[in-house]
Amino acid sequence: MFPQTSDPVGGERLGELLRAVPPRATVVSLGFAGGQRANIDVADLIAGEKHLTAYALHSESEENTTRGLAEIGKLAAE
């Protein structure tokens, strides 16, 4: 399985995170506290076969959100 990491900050930090992850890694953008615009090196994205995707919690049902947050709590406790 390829590495995956998430980015709750966005902005310039998103571009920095993409540069830092290994080839074929996936970065999931979860937020944009650092700004809605990012400077991304497309050559690094393509040459490194890196993946960038986004996730919006507000589009999930309350049931899925509750279940997901409970799972995150368990993982954090470990």
C-alpha positions as CSV (number, residue, x, y, z in Angstrom):
1,M,0.0,0.0,0.0
2,F,1.3,3.5,-0.8
3,P,1.7,6.0,2.0
4,Q,-1.1,8.4,2.7
5,T,-1.2,11.6,4.7
6,S,-3.7,14.4,5.3
7,D,-3.4,18.2,5.3
8,P,-5.9,20.2,7.4
9,V,-4.0,23.5,6.8
10,G,-3.9,24.1,3.1
11,G,-2.4,27.2,1.6
12,E,1.4,27.2,1.0
13,R,1.7,24.2,3.4
14,L,-0.1,22.0,0.9
15,G,2.7,22.5,-1.7
16,E,5.3,21.9,1.0
17,L,3.6,18.7,2.1
18,L,3.4,17.4,-1.5
19,R,7.2,18.0,-1.9
20,A,7.9,16.1,1.3
21,V,5.9,12.9,0.6
22,P,7.6,10.0,-1.1
23,P,6.7,8.9,-4.7
24,R,3.3,7.4,-5.2
25,A,2.0,8.9,-1.9
26,T,-1.5,10.3,-1.6
27,V,-2.2,13.6,0.2
28,V,-5.7,14.2,1.3
29,S,-6.6,17.9,1.7
30,L,-9.1,18.3,4.6
31,G,-9.0,22.1,5.2
32,F,-7.7,25.5,4.3
33,A,-6.9,27.3,7.5
34,G,-3.7,28.4,5.8
35,G,-5.5,29.8,2.8
36,Q,-7.6,28.6,-0.2
37,R,-4.7,28.8,-2.7
38,A,-1.6,26.7,-2.9
39,N,1.5,26.7,-5.0
40,I,1.9,23.1,-6.2
41,D,4.8,21.9,-8.3
42,V,3.0,19.9,-11.0
43,A,6.3,18.4,-12.2
44,D,6.9,16.9,-8.8
45,L,3.3,15.6,-8.7
46,I,3.6,13.9,-12.1
47,A,7.2,12.7,-11.9
48,G,6.6,11.4,-8.4
49,E,3.3,9.8,-9.3
50,K,1.8,11.6,-6.3
51,H,-1.9,11.9,-5.7
52,L,-3.8,14.9,-4.3
53,T,-7.4,14.4,-3.3
54,A,-9.8,16.4,-1.1
55,Y,-12.4,15.4,1.5
56,A,-15.2,17.5,2.9
57,L,-16.6,16.3,6.2
58,H,-19.7,18.5,5.8
59,S,-20.9,16.3,3.0
60,E,-21.1,13.2,5.2
61,S,-24.2,12.1,7.1
62,E,-24.3,12.7,10.8
63,E,-24.2,8.9,11.4
64,N,-21.0,8.5,9.2
65,T,-19.4,11.6,10.9
66,T,-20.1,10.2,14.4
67,R,-18.8,6.7,13.5
68,G,-15.7,8.2,11.9
69,L,-14.9,10.5,14.8
70,A,-15.3,7.6,17.2
71,E,-12.8,5.6,15.1
72,I,-10.3,8.5,15.0
73,G,-10.6,8.7,18.8
74,K,-9.7,5.0,19.1
75,L,-6.7,5.4,16.8
76,A,-5.5,8.4,18.8
77,A,-5.8,6.5,22.1
78,E,-3.6,3.7,20.7
